[in-house]
Amino acid sequence: MNFAPTEEQKMVREMVRKYSEANIRPIAAELDRTHRHPEEICRELGGMGLMGVAVPTEYDGAGMDNVAYVMVLIEISKACASCGVIVSVNNSLYGYPVKTFGTEEQKKEFLAPVAGGKVEGCYALTESSPPVRRSWSSRTPRSPRRTCWKHPARGSGRCSPASMRGG
């Protein structure tokens, strides 16, 4: 078994390394200090296919494998951990379940815009009522601001301590 990276994986890693050093690292401290969301970086990464590395090209992803995805994530995270988390959430927490379990219609409507970098995917931890003391989410500090939303497939509503971002 050959564990060496393929030529394509090496090329992607080098491309992302150069981009991250030139465009992400110079603003990383400012992003951390001001808590600013790097919208321009997200759009550029989306244009490069990196907001959906392992998402098929028919859904505006790059159509690469998970090894390339990990290489992309490492290079972006070396420049700015916050940007790495955004790419990770887009690809893993949001993109993978929609790609794996979504219907064709859901993939076109919800996966393609995220993989193509037009909007960011996100997730929210919901709170049980009353809070379950053993859960990880019950140990996080509470914010007085809540976001309530309707699930697009079920139509039922939920409240979450997280705000949602996107188009």
N, C-alpha and C positions, 0 to 999 in steps of 0.2 A: 504494500500500500504506500502510495506517495503522498506525503503530507506537505510538500513544498507548494507555495502559492503558484497559481497559474500566471501566465504572462498578463492576462486581463486583470487579475486581482492586483498584481504588482503595479500595473499602470493606473488603476483606480486609486490605490493607496497613495501613489506619488502625486496624482492630480489633486486629491483631497488634501494632502499634506501641504502642497504649495498654496492652494486656495486658502486653507486655514491660517497658515502663517502670514499671508499677505492681507487677508480681509477680516479674519475673526480675532486673532491674537491682539492686534492693535486696539481693538475696542472692548476687549474682555473685561478689563478693570472698570471701565466706565459703565458697562452693562451691570456688573456686580454692585457697584457703588450706587447707581441710580435706580436699579431694579427695572430698567427699561427692557421691553420685549424687542428683540432684534428682528423686526418685521422684514427689513431689507435683506438680511442674511437668510431668513427662511424662504423668501421668494427666490433668491439666487440658488440656494441649495435645491429647491424644488425644480428649478429650471435645469439643474444638472442631474435630476433624477434621484437625488439623495434623500428626499423626504419619503421615498418609497423604494428603497434599494432592492428589496426582494419581492416587490410587487410586479406582476407581469406588465409588459409594455402596453397591452391593450387597456389597462386601467391607469395609464400615465406614469407607471413606475419605471424603474431602470431594468427590471427583469434579470437581476443578478442573483447570486446565491447568498446564503447566510454568512459564509466566510468573508465575502466582499463587504457585507453589511457590518460585520464586526470590525473589519479594517477601517471602514469609513468612520464608524463610531469612535474608535480609538484616536484617529487623527484629529477629528473635530474636538473631542474631549480634551486632548492635550493642549489645544489652543484656548478652549473655554468650556469648562464643565457644564455650565448652564445651557450652552448651545448643544452640547452633546446630549443632555437630557431631553431637550426639545426634539431632536432627531430620533432619540430612542423611543419616546412616547409615540411619536408619529408612526414609526416603523413597527414597534413591538406591541405596545399596549393598545393602540388603536388599529393600525393596519393589519396586523396578523389575524386577529379575530374576524374582522370584516372580510378579509381575503379568504380565510378558511371556512367560515360558517355563514357568510352572507349569501343571499340569493344573487342572481345575475343583476337584477334591478338595483339591489342595495349596493353592490360593488360599483356599478356605474354612477349611482347618485352620491354615495357616501365615501367610497374609496378613491375614485379617480381625482376629485378635487384636492384631497389631502396628499395623495402620492405625488401629484403634479405640483404641489407647493402653492396652490391658490389659497388654501386655508390650512390651519393646523388642526390635527386631531387632538382630542383630549379625553380625559376620564375624570370621574368624580367619585369620591368615596361617599356613600350615603350613610346616614346615621340611623340606627334603629331607635325606636322610641318605646320605652326609655333606653338610653345608651347601654350597650352591653359592655360591662367593665373590663372584660378580658380581651376585647378586640383592640387591634393596633390603632384604628381610627378613633376610638374613644379616648385614647391617651394624648391625642394631638390637641394643641390649644384651639379653643373655639373662637370663631370670629362672629361678631354680632350680625354680619351680613350673610344672608342665605340666598341661594339661587334656586328657584323652583322651575321645573321644566316638565314637559310632557314627553314621554317615550314615543318616538315616531311610529314604532310598529304596534305597540300595545295601546297607546293612547292614555295610559295611566300616568299620573303625576308623581314626582318625587321632589323632595327638598334636599339640598346638599350644601355643605359649607364651602364648596368650591365655586368659583365663577367660571363660566364657559366662554371661550373665545373662538372666533371663527366668522365665516361669512354667511 
